[in-house]
Amino acid sequence: MKRDPYEVLGVARDADEKEIKKAFRRLARELHPDVSDDPHAEEKFKEAAEAYEILSDPERRAVYDRYGHEGLDSRGFASTAQSFGSFADIFDAFFGGDPFGVFGGRGGFGGGAVQGGDVAVAVEISLEEAARGVTKQVEAEVVDRCSRCHGNRAEPGTPLEACGRCGGTGRLRMVSRTAFGQMVRESVCDACGGEGTIARTPCSECGGRGRRATRKTFDVEIPAGIADEQRIRLTGRGHAGENGGPPGDLYVLVRVREDERFIREGTDLITVVDVSAADAALGTTVTVPTLDGDEELEIEPGTQPGTVLTLPGRGMPSLRRGRRGDQQIVVNVVVPQRLSAEQRELLRAFAESLSEENFRPAREESLFDKVKRAFRQ
């Protein structure tokens, strides 16, 4: 019994064309043989393709919504997806290639050529490496051209023969009857994959596919200023294409580890430095970590909690312009929590000696300045 196409694609009954296309694209990627380990992936893909064929056509969708699959059958609907044997054939029958980029392709390349799929890997770097730029090695499992037959598909020294199924053309023509008359469909030959030739003796290493999975190492140049979750694209480093198609691309997802010394805000870095209440009142010198090493910073007498000091040009470089941001130093005035009896007496005597004059700022504060200082505290 055929399943509801809305259920197959996982979309609501009022889904628009964009949502339907997006759902089909997602399923196609999940079920592609280079990605999926599901032994029933191809059948599930055909089911998804048939569901898309119904819901992407307004007239067919209207018939299905009113009468179900029986209504489509009575009007001569025959799914293109079920008439072909391979993923490439289905897409070629639908679109003359892969216009959605479902398999990493960018349209048809003629003669059954299919672009190889893209590969994604991740690499982790430190904040300091992100600031200076670094070259990292990454490993990826890719489908590459067979080293034994060099993509020829035949055992070395054995010939290729004209395909008997398509007569050497690499294309198949199929005629089907519909309610609107005969429909002629042309697709890539499922026996030779559009090559027009087949190997008399298939390559012993790749089984006649011309490609095989291998693990490769790539050098990735990570530019200074890159941010967490940004991607780097290496063109032509993905899976090898089929039937003369170009290879896909390698996408490297960069993850920048958090650094407990800094908070990153764009190209600026934020650091919090603890200063005792006494040192904040009297003034002191503190050591501040920067990407260029530790630096001595003067804390002026009477520094208030939340005061922000700036070290110009000590932040992260801009990915586009190269100019570095600033490092903001937030002063956290620490009030002691445990005091001895003697310290309490000294502090009490000190508090009694204070007057309003001691709290008067060096310059007259505006209301706005007072509000800002209050919220910093």
C-alpha positions in Angstrom: 0.0 0.0 0.0 1.4 3.4 -1.0 2.1 5.9 1.7 0.7 9.4 1.9 3.2 11.7 0.0 2.9 14.3 2.7 4.0 11.7 5.3 6.8 10.6 3.1 8.3 14.1 2.7 7.4 15.0 6.3 5.5 18.2 5.3 2.1 19.7 6.3 -0.8 19.4 4.0 -0.7 23.2 3.4 3.0 23.2 2.7 4.1 25.5 -0.1 6.3 24.7 -3.1 9.4 25.9 -1.3 8.8 23.7 1.7 8.1 20.7 -0.4 11.3 21.2 -2.5 13.4 21.7 0.7 12.0 18.5 2.3 12.7 16.5 -0.9 16.3 17.8 -1.0 16.9 16.9 2.6 15.7 13.3 2.1 17.7 12.9 -1.1 20.9 13.9 0.7 20.1 11.5 3.6 19.4 8.6 1.2 22.3 9.1 -1.3 24.3 5.9 -1.6 27.6 7.8 -0.9 26.1 8.8 2.5 23.5 6.3 3.7 24.2 2.9 5.1 20.5 1.9 4.8 20.2 -1.1 2.5 16.7 0.1 1.5 18.0 3.7 0.7 17.3 3.4 -3.1 13.7 2.3 -2.6 13.1 5.0 0.0 14.6 7.5 -2.4 12.2 6.4 -5.2 9.3 6.7 -2.8 10.4 10.3 -1.9 10.9 11.1 -5.6 7.4 9.9 -6.4 5.9 11.9 -3.5 7.8 15.0 -4.8 6.5 14.3 -8.3 2.9 14.4 -7.0 3.1 17.4 -4.6 5.3 19.6 -6.9 2.7 19.5 -9.6 -0.4 21.6 -8.7 -2.8 19.5 -10.8 -1.6 16.2 -9.5 -1.6 17.5 -6.0 -5.2 18.7 -6.3 -6.3 15.3 -7.7 -4.5 13.5 -4.8 -6.0 15.8 -2.2 -9.5 14.9 -3.4 -9.2 11.3 -4.5 -5.9 9.9 -3.2 -3.7 7.5 -5.1 -6.7 5.9 -6.8 -7.6 9.2 -8.4 -4.1 9.6 -9.8 -4.1 6.0 -11.1 -7.5 6.5 -12.9 -6.0 9.5 -14.7 -3.0 7.5 -15.9 -0.3 8.9 -13.6 2.8 6.7 -13.6 5.7 7.8 -11.5 8.9 8.5 -13.4 10.9 7.6 -10.3 9.8 3.9 -10.3 10.7 3.5 -14.0 14.5 3.8 -13.6 17.1 1.8 -11.8 19.6 4.3 -10.4 19.7 7.7 -8.6 21.3 9.4 -11.6 18.6 8.0 -13.9 15.9 9.4 -11.7 17.3 12.9 -11.6 18.1 12.8 -15.3 14.5 11.8 -16.1 13.1 14.5 -13.8 15.4 17.4 -14.6 18.0 16.4 -17.1 20.6 16.5 -14.3 20.7 17.6 -10.7 19.5 21.2 -10.6 19.0 21.2 -6.8 22.6 20.3 -6.1 21.3 17.4 -4.1 24.4 15.3 -4.7 26.9 18.1 -4.8 26.2 18.5 -8.5 25.6 21.8 -10.3 23.5 20.7 -13.3 24.0 18.1 -15.9 27.4 17.7 -17.7 26.2 15.7 -20.7 26.8 12.1 -21.6 25.7 11.0 -18.1 28.5 12.8 -16.4 27.7 13.5 -12.7 29.6 15.8 -10.4 31.0 14.2 -7.3 29.5 14.9 -3.9 30.8 17.4 -1.4 32.7 16.3 1.7 32.5 18.0 5.1 35.0 17.7 8.0 35.7 19.8 11.1 38.9 21.1 12.6 39.5 22.7 16.1 41.9 25.5 16.7 42.8 27.7 19.7 41.9 31.4 19.9 45.6 32.3 19.4 45.8 30.2 16.2 42.6 32.0 15.0 44.3 35.3 15.7 47.5 34.5 13.8 46.3 32.1 11.1 47.5 28.5 10.9 47.8 25.5 8.6 46.1 22.4 9.8 46.0 18.9 8.4 42.6 17.2 8.2 41.6 13.7 7.2 38.5 12.8 5.2 37.0 9.7 3.6 36.5 10.4 0.0 35.5 8.5 -3.1 38.4 8.9 -5.5 39.3 7.6 -8.9 40.5 4.0 -8.8 44.3 3.9 -8.8 44.4 0.5 -10.6 42.2 1.2 -13.6 42.5 5.0 -13.4 38.7 5.3 -13.7 38.6 3.2 -16.8 36.5 0.5 -14.9 38.2 -2.4 -16.7 41.0 -4.6 -15.4 44.3 -3.3 -16.9 45.0 -4.9 -20.3 41.3 -5.8 -20.9 39.1 -4.0 -23.4 35.9 -2.0 -23.1 33.0 -3.1 -25.2 30.0 -1.2 -26.6 27.0 -1.5 -24.2 24.5 -4.0 -25.4 21.6 -2.4 -23.5 21.9 1.1 -25.1 23.8 0.2 -28.3 26.7 2.3 -27.3 24.7 5.6 -27.1 24.7 5.8 -23.3 21.0 6.8 -23.4 17.7 4.9 -23.1 14.4 5.9 -24.6 11.3 4.6 -22.9 7.7 5.0 -24.1 4.8 4.9 -21.7 1.1 5.4 -22.2 -0.7 8.1 -20.2 -4.2 9.6 -20.2 -2.8 12.3 -22.4 -1.2 9.9 -25.0 2.2 8.5 -25.4 5.1 10.0 -23.4 8.7 9.4 -24.5 11.4 9.7 -21.8 15.1 9.6 -22.3 17.5 8.7 -19.5 21.0 7.6 -18.9 21.6 3.9 -19.5 21.5 2.1 -16.2 23.9 -0.6 -17.5 26.8 1.6 -18.6 26.0 4.8 -16.7 26.0 6.8 -19.8 29.5 5.8 -21.0 28.2 3.7 -23.9 30.8 1.1 -23.0 31.2 -1.6 -20.4 34.2 -3.5 -19.1 34.5 -7.0 -20.4 36.6 -7.8 -17.2 35.7 -5.3 -14.4 38.6 -3.9 -12.4 39.4 -6.2 -9.5 39.9 -3.3 -7.1 36.9 -1.2 -7.7 34.5 -3.8 -9.1 34.1 -1.9 -12.3 32.9 1.3 -10.8 36.1 3.3 -11.6 36.0 4.8 -8.1 36.8 3.6 -4.6 36.7 5.0 -1.1 40.0 6.1 0.3 41.2 8.2 3.3 43.1 11.3 2.3 45.0 14.0 4.2 44.6 17.7 3.2 46.5 20.8 4.3 44.0 23.6 5.2 45.2 27.2 5.4 43.1 28.9 8.1 43.2 32.7 7.7 43.9 35.0 10.7 40.7 36.4 12.1 38.4 33.4 11.4 35.5 33.0 13.8 33.9 29.9 15.4 31.6 27.9 13.0 32.9 29.5 9.8 33.6 27.2 6.9 36.5 27.0 4.4 35.9 25.6 0.9 38.5 23.6 -0.9 37.4 23.4 -4.5 37.7 20.0 -6.2 38.8 18.1 -3.1 35.5 16.2 -2.6 34.2 12.9 -4.0 35.3 12.1 -7.6 32.8 12.6 -10.3 31.2 9.8 -12.3 31.5 9.3 -16.0 33.9 12.1 -16.5 32.1 14.5 -14.2 34.2 17.0 -12.0 34.9 16.3 -8.4 32.9 17.9 -5.5 34.3 20.2 -2.9 35.7 19.8 0.6 34.1 22.0 3.3 36.1 22.5 6.5 34.1 23.6 9.5 36.4 25.6 11.9 35.7 25.4 15.6 37.6 27.9 17.8 38.1 26.7 21.3 37.0 29.0 24.1 39.8 30.7 26.0 39.1 31.3 29.7 41.1 34.5 29.6 39.0 36.2 26.9 35.5 36.8 25.7 35.4 37.5 21.9 33.0 40.2 20.6 33.7 40.4 16.8 37.2 41.7 16.6 37.3 42.9 20.2 38.5 40.9 23.2 37.1 41.4 26.7 39.2 40.5 29.8 38.1 40.8 33.5 40.7 41.7 36.0 40.1 41.5 39.8 41.3 44.4 42.0 40.8 44.6 45.7 38.8 47.5 47.1 41.9 48.9 48.8 44.0 48.7 45.6 41.1 50.3 43.6 41.0 53.2 46.1 44.8 53.6 46.3 45.8 52.7 42.7 47.9 49.8 41.7 49.6 47.9 38.8 48.0 44.7 37.5 49.2 42.1 35.0 46.8 41.6 32.1 47.0 38.6 29.6 46.9 39.6 25.9 47.4 37.6 22.8 50.9 39.1 22.6 51.8 38.1 26.1 51.3 39.6 29.6 51.2 43.3 30.0 51.4 45.7 33.0 48.4 48.0 33.3 48.1 51.0 35.7 44.9 51.2 37.8 44.4 54.8 38.7 43.5 55.7 42.4 39.7 55.8 42.9 38.9 53.4 40.0 35.3 52.4 40.3 33.8 48.9 39.8 33.0 48.1 36.1 35.5 50.7 34.8 36.5 49.7 31.3 40.1 50.3 30.1 41.2 49.8 26.5 44.3 48.4 25.0 44.1 49.6 21.4 45.0 47.1 18.6 45.3 44.1 21.0 42.1 42.3 19.8 41.5 39.9 16.9 42.3 40.8 13.3 39.5 41.5 10.8 39.1 38.6 8.4 38.6 41.0 5.5 40.7 44.1 6.4 43.4 42.6 8.6 43.2 45.5 11.1 43.1 44.3 14.7 40.3 45.2 17.1 40.9 46.4 20.7 41.1 44.6 24.1 38.7 45.9 26.7 39.7 45.4 30.3 36.8 45.4 32.8 37.9 46.2 36.4 36.1 44.0 38.9 36.5 45.5 42.4 36.6 42.7 44.9 35.2 43.4 48.4 36.7 41.2 51.1 34.2 38.8 52.7 36.1 37.4 55.7 37.8 39.9 58.1 39.6 39.4 61.4 38.5 41.4 64.5 41.4 43.7 64.1 40.6 44.3 60.4 37.0 45.1 61.2 38.1 47.6 63.8 40.5 49.3 61.3 37.8 49.3 58.6 35.3 50.8 61.0 37.7 53.5 62.0 38.4 54.2 58.4 34.7 54.4 57.5 34.1 56.8 60.3 36.8 59.0 59.0 35.2 59.3 55.6 33.2 62.4 54.5 31.2 63.4 51.5 34.3 65.0 50.1 36.0 61.6 49.8 33.2 60.4 47.4 33.1 63.5 45.3 34.4 62.7 41.7 37.3 64.6 40.3 34.9 66.2 37.8 31.2 67.0 38.1 29.1 64.0 36.9 26.0 64.4 34.7 22.9 62.4 35.5 23.8 60.1 32.6 27.2 59.4 34.0 25.7 58.6 37.4 23.3 56.1 35.9 26.0 54.4 33.9 28.2 54.1 37.0 25.3 52.8 39.1 24.6 50.0 36.6 28.2 49.0 36.3 28.2 48.4 40.0 
